[in-house]
Amino acid sequence: MLHAYSDINVPRIPSMKAILGAGKKPVNQWQASGIDWSQSAPLAELVGIRVPPQTERKHIIIDNDSPEAIAELAEHLKKALN
């Protein structure tokens, strides 16, 4: 059983004061020579990408919350797990 609260994905939206304040802040730009950075070979290498195989969906829709529908859902879940 999975349960999630309604406020699990509440975005943090900045206030108008914060938006206007961010526009006034200076933007620092550095040159590569100013921070002693030199381009070198990457430390990671992509070997390959694997995609899991597609599985056929069951398309089972239970449209009400009666005790019979709940029992039907439980049966479908038991069959899927076995």
Beta strands, then each sheet from edge to edge (+ up, - down):
end
